[in-house]
Amino acid sequence: MNSLCFSWMSILLVFLINFHAVHVHGASDKDLISTVCKKAVADDTLKELKYGFCVSSLQADPKSKTYNLFDLGLLSFNNNLKKGLFIRSYIQKLLKDGKQSPNVMERLKGCSQDYAFIGRDMEDAIGAFGSGDFAMAGIPLDIAYNDDIPACQGRFNGGLTSPLTKYENEFRQLLNISFTLTDMNTPSYM
Ligand SMILES: *[C@@H]1O[C@H](CO)[C@@H](O)[C@H](O)[C@H]1NC(C)=O
């Protein structure tokens, strides 16, 4: 074999090894995230959860390619904490800069009460999930999804536009991803 031929063979070999690594291992790692997100989208009877939003929320951590179901659950619960705290501080910012109409300001004051305990609640949820108490972990998520968010949104009923809509929609989607991951981590799940 001449040396030119040898170097082409080496290049081909390196290429094939990398191709294998990316396509076999990369694909199977990504599969867990896509399995979770397909199930989360299927679980959502109202068709509000976007598959792409789900995938990018679970790729937020560059290491999540190597995560198992439990790690992905913790990541998802941490996403809830971040989004809840973001909305709470965004409300404070809007109240402080005073650029909204007096009507909206009034509603936002109410919302700051609705979100007063969001950090504590989402941290409780992380704690319960982390210790494997999946039934307990769902409770604060339920409170956020069914009480806090609708309470704040309801304040804008009657023709007012909430400046929080975009973030609350994202928060609701993140919570639903956690509901699905809680299910999938529960031992009775098949
Ligand atoms: C969350 O899940 C519930 C129950 O399936 C569904 O009705 C709702 O549309 C979902 N919401 C979002 C934002 O995905």
The ligand as a Tripos MOL2 file, in Angstrom:
@<TRIPOS>MOLECULE
LIG
   14    14     1     0     0
SMALL
NO_CHARGES

@<TRIPOS>ATOM
      1 C1        -51.2100   20.8500   30.4390 C.3       1 LIG1
      2 O1        -51.8430   19.5950   30.5700 O.3       1 LIG1
      3 C2        -53.2620   19.6550   30.6130 C.3       1 LIG1
      4 C3        -53.7790   18.2570   30.8620 C.3       1 LIG1
      5 O2        -53.5320   17.4220   29.7820 O.3       1 LIG1
      6 C4        -53.7860   20.2450   29.3180 C.3       1 LIG1
      7 O3        -55.1780   20.3210   29.3550 O.3       1 LIG1
      8 C5        -53.1720   21.6190   29.1030 C.3       1 LIG1
      9 O4        -53.5530   22.0990   27.8320 O.3       1 LIG1
     10 C6        -51.6540   21.5700   29.1870 C.3       1 LIG1
     11 N1        -51.1390   22.9330   29.1500 N.am      1 LIG1
     12 C7        -50.0370   23.2810   28.5060 C.2       1 LIG1
     13 C8        -49.6670   24.7010   28.5650 C.3       1 LIG1
     14 O5        -49.3340   22.4920   27.9180 O.2       1 LIG1
@<TRIPOS>BOND
     1     1     2 1
     2     1    10 1
     3     2     3 1
     4     3     4 1
     5     3     6 1
     6     4     5 1
     7     6     7 1
     8     6     8 1
     9     8     9 1
    10     8    10 1
    11    10    11 1
    12    11    12 1
    13    12    13 1
    14    12    14 2
@<TRIPOS>SUBSTRUCTURE
     1 LIG1         1 GROUP 0 **** ****
